[in-house]
Amino acid sequence: MRKYRGLLLAVFFSIFLAACNQGVEDPLEWEIEDFTFTNHNNEDFGLADLEGDVWLADFVFTNCTTVCLPMMANMTDLQEQLKEEGLAVETVSFSVDPSFDKPEVLKSYAENYGADLASWNLLTGYTSQEIDDFAMDNFRTLARKPENDDQVLHGTSFYLVNKEGIIMKAYDGLNPPVEDILADAKILLTEE
């Protein structure tokens, strides 16, 4: 009997430890390089401003005629659901068309979607080549503007970033798994 009690205690202890160490499932763990760009208020904004915050990121542009429209609507809905759940998650949208997307254009664009700009920064202030390199190096996605075209080729994922600036998950921004995002955000917000 003692042998079984010890075995049961060992199993229980293992389950307890596993439950206490619940992290985001299959994390990407992609580190983001330091950056400072210009936000929709024409202020410097960068990785240092997000230190200690959990945040969602995406890549969009205001002249987009296809995927950005549902992405912006989805991110706005997601921002609202995060607030309803009491989850303090910041949002960062990187413009992939910085020559057109000046701060005032980004601000107006976000306001048209009903975005809460108190916790959402839309960024510009770099060249097209710089954002393409940044997107590929950090988020492993395209942000490429072909010559003689006003549309930009870019990824449609939403990225969940932890308090240390590490990309933990990528989700479909066109059909986001809201419950998964909320659950993963809760986990990251409780991590020390």
GULO-762408 format. One record per atom (N, C-alpha, C): residue in one letter; x, z, y; residue number from 1; atom name. Coordinates in nm, 3 decimals, always signed. Atoms other than C-alpha are relative to their C-alpha. Layout:
<pts>
type, X, Z, Y, seq, atom
a, X, Z, Y, NUM, CA
...
</pts>
This chain:
<pts>
type, X, Z, Y, seq, atom
m, +0.081, +0.000, -0.119, 1, N
m, +0.000, +0.000, +0.000, 1, CA
m, +0.086, +0.000, +0.127, 1, C
r, -0.089, -0.005, -0.117, 2, N
r, +0.284, +0.083, +0.239, 2, CA
r, +0.058, -0.138, +0.031, 2, C
k, -0.057, +0.133, -0.016, 3, N
k, +0.431, -0.259, +0.180, 3, CA
k, -0.097, -0.091, +0.077, 3, C
y, +0.101, +0.084, -0.064, 4, N
y, +0.106, -0.427, +0.286, 4, CA
y, -0.026, +0.044, +0.145, 4, C
r, +0.021, -0.050, -0.136, 5, N
r, +0.061, -0.202, +0.588, 5, CA
r, +0.111, -0.048, +0.092, 5, C
g, -0.113, +0.050, -0.078, 6, N
g, +0.408, -0.296, +0.710, 6, CA
g, -0.013, -0.148, +0.028, 6, C
l, +0.020, +0.144, -0.016, 7, N
l, +0.330, -0.663, +0.654, 7, CA
l, -0.111, -0.027, +0.101, 7, C
l, +0.110, +0.016, -0.095, 8, N
l, -0.002, -0.633, +0.839, 8, CA
l, +0.044, +0.034, +0.143, 8, C
l, -0.051, -0.036, -0.133, 9, N
l, +0.168, -0.456, +1.129, 9, CA
l, +0.090, -0.109, +0.056, 9, C
a, -0.090, +0.107, -0.043, 10, N
a, +0.432, -0.728, +1.144, 10, CA
a, -0.079, -0.122, +0.044, 10, C
v, +0.084, +0.115, -0.036, 11, N
v, +0.166, -1.001, +1.147, 11, CA
v, -0.074, +0.028, +0.130, 11, C
f, +0.071, -0.037, -0.122, 12, N
f, -0.040, -0.818, +1.411, 12, CA
f, +0.093, -0.003, +0.120, 12, C
f, -0.096, -0.003, -0.110, 13, N
f, +0.268, -0.762, +1.627, 13, CA
f, +0.040, -0.142, +0.041, 13, C
s, -0.035, +0.139, -0.029, 14, N
s, +0.362, -1.133, +1.601, 14, CA
s, -0.111, -0.070, +0.077, 14, C
i, +0.115, +0.061, -0.069, 15, N
i, +0.012, -1.240, +1.703, 15, CA
i, -0.011, +0.055, +0.141, 15, C
f, +0.006, -0.063, -0.132, 16, N
f, +0.014, -0.992, +1.991, 16, CA
f, +0.105, -0.059, +0.094, 16, C
l, -0.107, +0.057, -0.084, 17, N
l, +0.347, -1.121, +2.121, 17, CA
l, -0.029, -0.145, +0.036, 17, C
a, +0.033, +0.140, -0.028, 18, N
a, +0.235, -1.481, +2.089, 18, CA
a, -0.109, -0.010, +0.105, 18, C
a, +0.109, +0.002, -0.097, 19, N
a, -0.083, -1.406, +2.283, 19, CA
a, +0.049, +0.039, +0.139, 19, C
c, -0.054, -0.043, -0.129, 20, N
c, +0.115, -1.235, +2.559, 20, CA
c, +0.088, -0.106, +0.063, 20, C
n, -0.094, +0.100, -0.049, 21, N
n, +0.347, -1.530, +2.591, 21, CA
n, -0.065, -0.137, +0.005, 21, C
q, +0.071, +0.126, -0.007, 22, N
q, +0.081, -1.796, +2.636, 22, CA
q, +0.045, -0.076, +0.125, 22, C
g, -0.039, +0.084, -0.111, 23, N
g, +0.229, -2.068, +2.852, 23, CA
g, -0.078, -0.130, -0.005, 23, C
v, +0.062, +0.132, -0.001, 24, N
v, +0.119, -2.418, +2.938, 24, CA
v, +0.046, -0.074, -0.125, 24, C
e, -0.031, +0.070, +0.125, 25, N
e, +0.101, -2.620, +2.619, 25, CA
e, +0.078, -0.130, +0.027, 25, C
d, -0.083, +0.120, -0.010, 26, N
d, +0.368, -2.892, +2.580, 26, CA
d, +0.044, -0.030, +0.144, 26, C
p, -0.041, +0.021, -0.140, 27, N
p, +0.521, -2.849, +2.929, 27, CA
p, +0.103, -0.112, +0.013, 27, C
l, -0.096, +0.107, -0.027, 28, N
l, +0.711, -3.141, +3.079, 28, CA
l, +0.134, +0.057, +0.045, 28, C
e, -0.119, -0.066, -0.055, 29, N
e, +0.958, -2.917, +3.266, 29, CA
e, +0.095, -0.097, +0.070, 29, C
w, -0.079, +0.090, -0.083, 30, N
w, +1.076, -3.185, +3.511, 30, CA
w, +0.025, +0.068, +0.134, 30, C
e, -0.036, -0.065, -0.125, 31, N
e, +1.263, -3.035, +3.803, 31, CA
e, -0.015, -0.097, +0.117, 31, C
i, +0.016, +0.082, -0.121, 32, N
i, +1.184, -3.161, +4.154, 32, CA
i, +0.117, +0.030, +0.094, 32, C
e, -0.111, -0.017, -0.095, 33, N
e, +1.476, -3.221, +4.388, 33, CA
e, -0.055, +0.048, +0.135, 33, C
d, +0.039, -0.048, -0.131, 34, N
d, +1.466, -3.060, +4.729, 34, CA
d, -0.041, -0.118, +0.088, 34, C
f, +0.045, +0.106, -0.093, 35, N
f, +1.276, -3.264, +4.988, 35, CA
f, -0.059, +0.064, +0.124, 35, C
t, +0.071, -0.034, -0.124, 36, N
t, +1.154, -3.238, +5.345, 36, CA
t, -0.049, -0.131, +0.059, 36, C
f, +0.061, +0.120, -0.055, 37, N
f, +0.912, -3.502, +5.470, 37, CA
f, -0.087, +0.040, +0.119, 37, C
t, +0.088, -0.027, -0.114, 38, N
t, +0.647, -3.521, +5.746, 38, CA
t, -0.143, +0.006, -0.050, 38, C
n, +0.138, -0.011, +0.047, 39, N
n, +0.294, -3.398, +5.685, 39, CA
n, -0.100, -0.062, +0.098, 39, C
h, +0.109, +0.060, -0.079, 40, N
h, -0.041, -3.510, +5.828, 40, CA
h, -0.012, +0.063, +0.139, 40, C
n, -0.003, -0.063, -0.133, 41, N
n, +0.012, -3.270, +6.123, 41, CA
n, +0.126, -0.036, +0.077, 41, C
n, -0.127, +0.044, -0.061, 42, N
n, +0.342, -3.445, +6.207, 42, CA
n, +0.102, +0.114, +0.005, 42, C
e, -0.095, -0.111, +0.012, 43, N
e, +0.536, -3.135, +6.097, 43, CA
e, +0.085, -0.019, -0.125, 43, C
d, -0.083, +0.003, +0.119, 44, N
d, +0.825, -3.102, +5.857, 44, CA
d, -0.066, +0.084, -0.109, 44, C
f, +0.057, -0.072, +0.113, 45, N
f, +0.705, -3.000, +5.513, 45, CA
f, +0.078, -0.041, -0.124, 45, C
g, -0.080, +0.033, +0.117, 46, N
g, +0.901, -2.973, +5.192, 46, CA
g, -0.012, +0.102, -0.111, 46, C
l, +0.000, -0.085, +0.118, 47, N
l, +0.978, -2.801, +4.869, 47, CA
l, +0.012, +0.148, +0.036, 47, C
a, -0.015, -0.141, -0.042, 48, N
a, +1.083, -2.481, +5.050, 48, CA
a, -0.133, +0.060, +0.044, 48, C
d, +0.131, -0.048, -0.044, 49, N
d, +0.730, -2.455, +5.195, 49, CA
d, -0.093, +0.031, -0.118, 49, C
l, +0.082, -0.019, +0.120, 50, N
l, +0.589, -2.457, +4.841, 50, CA
l, +0.058, +0.105, -0.094, 50, C
e, -0.065, -0.100, +0.085, 51, N
e, +0.825, -2.194, +4.701, 51, CA
e, -0.095, +0.115, -0.030, 51, C
g, +0.089, -0.107, +0.042, 52, N
g, +0.625, -1.941, +4.502, 52, CA
g, -0.145, -0.043, -0.016, 52, C
d, +0.136, +0.053, +0.014, 53, N
d, +0.314, -2.164, +4.499, 53, CA
d, -0.011, -0.088, -0.122, 53, C
v, +0.035, +0.100, +0.100, 54, N
v, +0.150, -2.353, +4.218, 54, CA
v, -0.066, -0.113, +0.078, 54, C
w, +0.057, +0.111, -0.075, 55, N
w, +0.062, -2.702, +4.336, 55, CA
w, -0.025, -0.122, -0.086, 55, C
l, +0.033, +0.128, +0.060, 56, N
l, -0.089, -3.034, +4.238, 56, CA
l, +0.053, -0.109, +0.090, 56, C
a, -0.055, +0.111, -0.077, 57, N
a, +0.075, -3.359, +4.345, 57, CA
a, -0.056, -0.132, -0.052, 57, C
d, +0.033, +0.136, +0.038, 58, N
d, -0.020, -3.724, +4.346, 58, CA
d, +0.061, -0.097, +0.099, 58, C
f, -0.053, +0.108, -0.084, 59, N
f, +0.079, -4.058, +4.500, 59, CA
f, -0.115, -0.093, +0.034, 59, C
v, +0.112, +0.082, -0.048, 60, N
v, -0.174, -4.247, +4.712, 60, CA
v, +0.041, -0.073, +0.127, 60, C
f, -0.019, +0.059, -0.132, 61, N
f, -0.201, -4.467, +5.021, 61, CA
f, -0.135, -0.039, +0.058, 61, C
t, +0.130, +0.014, -0.067, 62, N
t, -0.475, -4.518, +5.277, 62, CA
t, -0.056, -0.141, -0.003, 62, C
n, +0.045, +0.139, +0.005, 63, N
n, -0.493, -4.899, +5.255, 63, CA
n, -0.038, -0.044, -0.140, 63, C
c, +0.026, +0.031, +0.140, 64, N
c, -0.550, -4.886, +4.880, 64, CA
c, -0.144, -0.047, -0.018, 64, C
t, +0.134, +0.053, +0.025, 65, N
t, -0.844, -5.094, +4.761, 65, CA
t, -0.047, +0.026, -0.143, 65, C
t, +0.036, -0.019, +0.141, 66, N
t, -0.847, -4.977, +4.399, 66, CA
t, +0.006, +0.148, -0.040, 66, C
v, -0.008, -0.131, +0.067, 67, N
v, -0.726, -4.656, +4.230, 67, CA
v, +0.001, +0.121, +0.092, 67, C
c, -0.010, -0.117, -0.088, 68, N
c, -0.670, -4.433, +4.533, 68, CA
c, -0.136, +0.057, +0.038, 68, C
l, +0.132, -0.049, -0.037, 69, N
l, -1.038, -4.412, +4.616, 69, CA
l, -0.053, +0.102, -0.101, 69, C
p, +0.043, -0.105, +0.094, 70, N
p, -1.137, -4.237, +4.291, 70, CA
p, +0.100, +0.115, -0.010, 70, C
m, -0.098, -0.109, +0.005, 71, N
m, -0.810, -4.042, +4.291, 71, CA
m, -0.024, +0.102, +0.111, 71, C
m, +0.025, -0.092, -0.113, 72, N
m, -0.883, -3.896, +4.637, 72, CA
m, -0.130, +0.078, -0.022, 72, C
a, +0.127, -0.069, +0.027, 73, N
a, -1.243, -3.818, +4.540, 73, CA
a, +0.020, +0.106, -0.109, 73, C
n, -0.024, -0.095, +0.110, 74, N
n, -1.125, -3.653, +4.217, 74, CA
n, +0.083, +0.119, +0.046, 74, C
m, -0.084, -0.110, -0.047, 75, N
m, -0.856, -3.449, +4.392, 75, CA
m, -0.079, +0.091, +0.093, 75, C
t, +0.084, -0.080, -0.088, 76, N
t, -1.105, -3.335, +4.656, 76, CA
t, -0.094, +0.088, -0.081, 76, C
d, +0.087, -0.078, +0.088, 77, N
d, -1.349, -3.227, +4.384, 77, CA
d, +0.078, +0.110, -0.071, 77, C
l, -0.085, -0.097, +0.070, 78, N
l, -1.068, -3.055, +4.196, 78, CA
l, +0.041, +0.113, +0.095, 78, C
q, -0.036, -0.102, -0.097, 79, N
q, -0.957, -2.874, +4.512, 79, CA
q, -0.117, +0.098, +0.019, 79, C
e, +0.118, -0.084, -0.017, 80, N
e, -1.312, -2.744, +4.555, 80, CA
e, -0.022, +0.090, -0.122, 80, C
q, +0.019, -0.080, +0.122, 81, N
q, -1.336, -2.628, +4.192, 81, CA
q, +0.107, +0.109, -0.012, 81, C
l, -0.106, -0.101, +0.000, 82, N
l, -1.001, -2.450, +4.219, 82, CA
l, -0.036, +0.115, +0.094, 82, C
k, +0.042, -0.104, -0.095, 83, N
k, -1.130, -2.265, +4.526, 83, CA
k, -0.114, +0.084, -0.056, 83, C
e, +0.113, -0.072, +0.058, 84, N
e, -1.455, -2.175, +4.348, 84, CA
e, +0.045, +0.098, -0.108, 84, C
e, -0.055, -0.086, +0.106, 85, N
e, -1.248, -2.028, +4.062, 85, CA
e, +0.094, +0.108, +0.056, 85, C
g, -0.091, -0.096, -0.062, 86, N
g, -1.040, -1.829, +4.312, 86, CA
g, +0.146, -0.026, -0.031, 86, C
l, -0.138, +0.038, +0.035, 87, N
l, -0.723, -2.019, +4.218, 87, CA
l, +0.069, -0.061, +0.122, 87, C
a, -0.073, +0.045, -0.120, 88, N
a, -0.480, -2.056, +4.509, 88, CA
a, +0.104, -0.104, -0.040, 88, C
v, -0.087, +0.112, +0.037, 89, N
v, -0.333, -2.396, +4.426, 89, CA
v, +0.009, -0.094, +0.119, 89, C
e, -0.023, +0.094, -0.109, 90, N
e, -0.179, -2.615, +4.696, 90, CA
e, -0.012, -0.144, -0.053, 90, C
t, +0.005, +0.141, +0.035, 91, N
t, -0.222, -2.993, +4.698, 91, CA
t, +0.097, -0.076, +0.089, 91, C
v, -0.096, +0.083, -0.074, 92, N
v, +0.045, -3.244, +4.800, 92, CA
v, -0.021, -0.145, -0.043, 92, C
s, +0.012, +0.143, +0.026, 93, N
s, -0.018, -3.618, +4.829, 93, CA
s, +0.113, -0.071, +0.073, 93, C
f, -0.110, +0.079, -0.055, 94, N
f, +0.282, -3.845, +4.881, 94, CA
f, -0.052, -0.140, +0.028, 94, C
s, +0.039, +0.138, -0.031, 95, N
s, +0.201, -4.168, +5.064, 95, CA
s, +0.104, -0.095, -0.058, 95, C
v, -0.090, +0.103, +0.053, 96, N
v, +0.347, -4.472, +4.889, 96, CA
v, +0.007, -0.120, +0.094, 96, C
d, -0.005, +0.105, -0.102, 97, N
d, +0.296, -4.685, +5.202, 97, CA
d, +0.034, +0.064, +0.135, 97, C
p, -0.034, -0.078, -0.119, 98, N
p, +0.485, -4.486, +5.467, 98, CA
p, +0.006, -0.080, +0.130, 98, C
s, -0.006, +0.078, -0.123, 99, N
s, +0.519, -4.775, +5.713, 99, CA
s, -0.138, -0.008, +0.066, 99, C
f, +0.136, +0.002, -0.055, 100, N
f, +0.140, -4.779, +5.757, 100, CA
f, -0.057, +0.141, +0.014, 100, C
d, +0.060, -0.133, +0.004, 101, N
d, +0.050, -4.420, +5.669, 101, CA
d, +0.074, +0.100, +0.088, 101, C
k, -0.052, -0.096, -0.096, 102, N
k, +0.150, -4.233, +5.981, 102, CA
k, -0.080, +0.130, -0.011, 102, C
p, +0.070, -0.128, +0.015, 103, N
p, +0.050, -3.864, +6.007, 103, CA
p, -0.147, -0.004, +0.040, 103, C
e, +0.140, +0.001, -0.045, 104, N
e, -0.268, -3.930, +6.206, 104, CA
e, -0.090, -0.083, -0.091, 104, C
v, +0.076, +0.083, +0.095, 105, N
v, -0.378, -4.200, +5.959, 105, CA
v, -0.030, +0.082, -0.126, 105, C
l, +0.019, -0.083, +0.119, 106, N
l, -0.327, -3.963, +5.665, 106, CA
l, -0.103, +0.111, +0.026, 106, C
k, +0.093, -0.109, -0.033, 107, N
k, -0.516, -3.683, +5.842, 107, CA
k, -0.144, -0.050, +0.001, 107, C
s, +0.134, +0.059, -0.007, 108, N
s, -0.816, -3.903, +5.916, 108, CA
s, -0.050, -0.038, -0.139, 108, C
y, +0.033, +0.042, +0.136, 109, N
y, -0.812, -4.040, +5.561, 109, CA
y, -0.046, +0.120, -0.083, 109, C
a, +0.034, -0.120, +0.077, 110, N
a, -0.816, -3.692, +5.406, 110, CA
a, -0.131, +0.062, +0.050, 110, C
e, +0.123, -0.057, -0.057, 111, N
e, -1.087, -3.570, +5.643, 111, CA
e, -0.123, -0.080, -0.044, 111, C
n, +0.111, +0.083, +0.045, 112, N
n, -1.307, -3.864, +5.539, 112, CA
n, -0.045, +0.036, -0.141, 112, C
y, +0.034, -0.044, +0.136, 113, N
y, -1.295, -3.728, +5.183, 113, CA
y, -0.045, +0.145, -0.005, 113, C
g, +0.038, -0.141, -0.003, 114, N
g, -1.373, -3.373, +5.293, 114, CA
g, +0.107, +0.092, -0.055, 114, C
a, -0.111, -0.082, +0.050, 115, N
a, -1.030, -3.243, +5.192, 115, CA
a, +0.019, +0.122, +0.089, 115, C
d, -0.032, -0.121, -0.074, 116, N
d, -0.945, -2.888, +5.294, 116, CA
d, +0.149, -0.005, +0.034, 116, C
l, -0.139, +0.020, -0.041, 117, N
l, -0.627, -2.947, +5.492, 117, CA
l, +0.076, +0.131, +0.020, 117, C
a, -0.071, -0.129, -0.005, 118, N
a, -0.547, -2.575, +5.499, 118, CA
a, +0.089, +0.017, -0.122, 118, C
s, -0.081, -0.012, +0.121, 119, N
s, -0.412, -2.614, +5.145, 119, CA
s, +0.037, -0.137, -0.059, 119, C
w, -0.032, +0.136, +0.047, 120, N
w, -0.349, -2.990, +5.123, 120, CA
w, +0.089, -0.065, +0.105, 120, C
n, -0.093, +0.071, -0.088, 121, N
n, -0.048, -3.164, +5.276, 121, CA
n, +0.016, -0.143, -0.050, 121, C
l, -0.022, +0.141, +0.029, 122, N
l, -0.033, -3.543, +5.288, 122, CA
l, +0.129, -0.039, +0.069, 122, C
l, -0.136, +0.018, -0.048, 123, N
l, +0.324, -3.659, +5.329, 123, CA
l, +0.038, -0.146, +0.022, 123, C
t, -0.058, +0.128, -0.036, 124, N
t, +0.505, -3.953, +5.487, 124, CA
t, +0.135, +0.030, +0.065, 124, C
g, -0.125, -0.028, -0.071, 125, N
g, +0.821, -3.992, +5.697, 125, CA
g, +0.123, -0.039, -0.078, 125, C
y, -0.111, +0.051, +0.080, 126, N
y, +1.045, -4.183, +5.455, 126, CA
y, -0.020, -0.151, -0.010, 126, C
t, +0.016, +0.144, +0.020, 127, N
t, +1.104, -4.547, +5.369, 127, CA
t, -0.070, -0.027, -0.133, 127, C
s, +0.061, +0.038, +0.128, 128, N
s, +0.928, -4.735, +5.092, 128, CA
s, +0.099, +0.016, -0.115, 128, C
q, -0.101, -0.014, +0.105, 129, N
q, +1.253, -4.740, +4.897, 129, CA
q, +0.024, +0.147, -0.034, 129, C
e, -0.023, -0.143, +0.023, 130, N
e, +1.302, -4.366, +4.943, 130, CA
e, -0.112, +0.062, -0.085, 130, C
i, +0.108, -0.061, +0.078, 131, N
i, +0.955, -4.280, +4.807, 131, CA
i, -0.002, -0.059, -0.141, 131, C
d, -0.008, +0.059, +0.134, 132, N
d, +0.999, -4.523, +4.516, 132, CA
d, +0.107, +0.073, -0.082, 132, C
d, -0.108, -0.072, +0.069, 133, N
d, +1.330, -4.356, +4.426, 133, CA
d, -0.042, +0.144, -0.031, 133, C
f, +0.044, -0.139, +0.017, 134, N
f, +1.183, -4.007, +4.475, 134, CA
f, -0.103, +0.012, -0.112, 134, C
a, +0.105, -0.003, +0.103, 135, N
a, +0.878, -4.083, +4.260, 135, CA
a, +0.059, -0.022, -0.139, 135, C
m, -0.059, +0.031, +0.130, 136, N
m, +1.087, -4.232, +3.980, 136, CA
m, +0.093, +0.113, -0.047, 136, C
d, -0.098, -0.103, +0.037, 137, N
d, +1.362, -3.966, +3.986, 137, CA
d, -0.065, +0.133, -0.035, 137, C
n, +0.060, -0.133, +0.016, 138, N
n, +1.126, -3.666, +3.999, 138, CA
n, -0.127, +0.000, -0.084, 138, C
f, +0.130, +0.003, +0.065, 139, N
f, +0.782, -3.767, +3.873, 139, CA
f, -0.007, -0.108, -0.109, 139, C
r, -0.010, +0.105, +0.101, 140, N
r, +0.893, -4.056, +3.650, 140, CA
r, -0.115, -0.099, +0.008, 140, C
t, +0.107, +0.095, -0.025, 141, N
t, +0.643, -4.291, +3.808, 141, CA
t, +0.041, -0.099, +0.109, 141, C
l, -0.026, +0.103, -0.101, 142, N
l, +0.642, -4.605, +4.023, 142, CA
l, -0.064, +0.035, +0.133, 142, C
a, +0.059, -0.001, -0.134, 143, N
a, +0.577, -4.620, +4.396, 143, CA
a, +0.059, -0.120, +0.074, 143, C
r, -0.070, +0.121, -0.044, 144, N
r, +0.680, -4.978, +4.461, 144, CA
r, -0.093, -0.094, +0.075, 144, C
k, +0.077, +0.095, -0.080, 145, N
k, +0.553, -5.205, +4.736, 145, CA
k, +0.063, -0.138, -0.011, 145, C
p, -0.054, +0.135, +0.010, 146, N
p, +0.599, -5.573, +4.650, 146, CA
p, +0.011, -0.066, +0.138, 146, C
e, -0.013, +0.073, -0.127, 147, N
e, +0.717, -5.802, +4.928, 147, CA
e, -0.124, -0.085, +0.022, 147, C
n, +0.114, +0.084, -0.041, 148, N
n, +0.441, -5.985, +5.115, 148, CA
n, -0.131, +0.042, -0.065, 148, C
d, +0.124, -0.051, +0.057, 149, N
d, +0.167, -5.763, +4.974, 149, CA
d, -0.031, +0.134, +0.068, 149, C
d, +0.034, -0.127, -0.064, 150, N
d, -0.024, -5.481, +5.139, 150, CA
d, -0.041, +0.108, -0.101, 150, C
q, +0.032, -0.098, +0.104, 151, N
q, -0.099, -5.309, +4.805, 151, CA
q, +0.130, +0.049, -0.065, 151, C
v, -0.119, -0.064, +0.057, 152, N
v, +0.148, -5.072, +4.637, 152, CA
v, -0.027, +0.031, -0.147, 152, C
l, +0.009, -0.036, +0.141, 153, N
l, +0.210, -5.034, +4.265, 153, CA
l, +0.044, +0.145, -0.014, 153, C
h, -0.035, -0.142, +0.012, 154, N
h, +0.201, -4.663, +4.185, 154, CA
h, -0.075, +0.063, -0.114, 154, C
g, +0.063, -0.074, +0.108, 155, N
g, +0.114, -4.413, +3.918, 155, CA
g, -0.128, +0.067, +0.046, 155, C
t, +0.130, -0.059, -0.031, 156, N
t, -0.229, -4.255, +3.899, 156, CA
t, -0.014, +0.142, -0.057, 156, C
s, +0.006, -0.135, +0.058, 157, N
s, -0.139, -3.915, +3.753, 157, CA
s, -0.010, +0.107, +0.108, 157, C
f, -0.008, -0.124, -0.076, 158, N
f, -0.200, -3.571, +3.895, 158, CA
f, +0.103, +0.086, -0.072, 158, C
y, -0.109, -0.080, +0.056, 159, N
y, +0.101, -3.342, +3.844, 159, CA
y, -0.019, +0.146, +0.038, 159, C
l, +0.009, -0.143, -0.026, 160, N
l, +0.081, -2.965, +3.810, 160, CA
l, +0.141, +0.058, +0.002, 160, C
v, -0.135, -0.051, -0.024, 161, N
v, +0.391, -2.791, +3.946, 161, CA
v, -0.004, +0.152, +0.008, 161, C
n, +0.000, -0.146, +0.001, 162, N
n, +0.484, -2.428, +3.886, 162, CA
n, +0.065, +0.058, +0.126, 162, C
k, -0.051, -0.070, -0.119, 163, N
k, +0.608, -2.168, +4.137, 163, CA
k, +0.147, -0.028, +0.028, 163, C
e, -0.143, +0.029, -0.016, 164, N
e, +0.971, -2.273, +4.081, 164, CA
e, +0.027, -0.147, +0.033, 164, C
g, -0.018, +0.142, -0.032, 165, N
g, +0.911, -2.640, +4.165, 165, CA
g, +0.030, -0.085, -0.123, 165, C
i, -0.018, +0.074, +0.125, 166, N
i, +0.905, -2.759, +3.802, 166, CA
i, -0.133, -0.064, -0.038, 166, C
i, +0.121, +0.069, +0.044, 167, N
i, +0.652, -3.022, +3.696, 167, CA
i, -0.028, +0.041, -0.144, 167, C
m, +0.035, -0.050, +0.132, 168, N
m, +0.473, -2.871, +3.400, 168, CA
m, -0.092, -0.094, -0.077, 168, C
k, +0.096, +0.088, +0.068, 169, N
k, +0.194, -3.120, +3.325, 169, CA
k, -0.031, -0.120, +0.088, 169, C
a, +0.052, +0.118, -0.068, 170, N
a, +0.070, -3.467, +3.415, 170, CA
a, -0.136, -0.030, -0.062, 170, C
y, +0.136, +0.027, +0.045, 171, N
y, -0.299, -3.557, +3.393, 171, CA
y, -0.046, -0.134, +0.057, 171, C
d, +0.060, +0.124, -0.049, 172, N
d, -0.503, -3.873, +3.436, 172, CA
d, -0.074, +0.028, +0.130, 172, C
g, +0.063, -0.022, -0.130, 173, N
g, -0.597, -3.883, +3.804, 173, CA
g, -0.128, -0.078, +0.018, 173, C
l, +0.123, +0.079, -0.009, 174, N
l, -0.872, -4.139, +3.746, 174, CA
l, -0.114, +0.066, -0.077, 174, C
n, +0.099, -0.073, +0.080, 175, N
n, -1.050, -3.924, +3.489, 175, CA
n, +0.061, +0.136, -0.037, 175, C
p, -0.074, -0.125, +0.024, 176, N
p, -0.898, -3.578, +3.528, 176, CA
p, -0.072, +0.096, -0.093, 176, C
p, +0.058, -0.102, +0.088, 177, N
p, -0.953, -3.318, +3.255, 177, CA
p, -0.007, +0.133, +0.076, 177, C
v, +0.011, -0.111, -0.095, 178, N
v, -1.076, -3.058, +3.504, 178, CA
v, +0.018, +0.136, -0.068, 178, C
e, -0.009, -0.130, +0.068, 179, N
e, -1.114, -2.772, +3.255, 179, CA
e, +0.144, +0.030, -0.042, 179, C
d, -0.141, -0.018, +0.038, 180, N
d, -0.758, -2.825, +3.127, 180, CA
d, +0.085, +0.034, +0.121, 180, C
i, -0.077, -0.025, -0.122, 181, N
i, -0.620, -2.835, +3.481, 181, CA
i, -0.025, +0.143, +0.049, 181, C
l, +0.032, -0.136, -0.043, 182, N
l, -0.804, -2.515, +3.575, 182, CA
l, +0.066, +0.104, -0.091, 182, C
a, -0.060, -0.094, +0.095, 183, N
a, -0.684, -2.340, +3.259, 183, CA
a, +0.151, +0.006, +0.017, 183, C
d, -0.145, +0.002, -0.018, 184, N
d, -0.323, -2.451, +3.309, 184, CA
d, +0.040, +0.064, +0.133, 184, C
a, -0.029, -0.060, -0.130, 185, N
a, -0.332, -2.352, +3.677, 185, CA
a, -0.008, +0.152, -0.009, 185, C
k, +0.013, -0.146, +0.018, 186, N
k, -0.454, -2.002, +3.578, 186, CA
k, +0.124, +0.056, -0.067, 186, C
i, -0.119, -0.047, +0.071, 187, N
i, -0.163, -1.967, +3.337, 187, CA
i, +0.120, +0.004, +0.095, 187, C
l, -0.117, +0.005, -0.089, 188, N
l, +0.094, -2.076, +3.598, 188, CA
l, -0.010, +0.103, +0.113, 188, C
l, +0.017, -0.098, -0.108, 189, N
l, -0.054, -1.850, +3.866, 189, CA
l, +0.029, +0.142, -0.045, 189, C
t, -0.026, -0.136, +0.049, 190, N
t, -0.016, -1.544, +3.642, 190, CA
t, +0.143, +0.019, -0.044, 190, C
e, -0.140, -0.012, +0.041, 191, N
e, +0.345, -1.621, +3.546, 191, CA
e, +0.082, +0.058, +0.114, 191, C
e, -0.090, -0.059, -0.100, 192, N
e, +0.611, -1.419, +3.723, 192, CA
e, +0.116, -0.092, +0.027, 192, C
</pts>
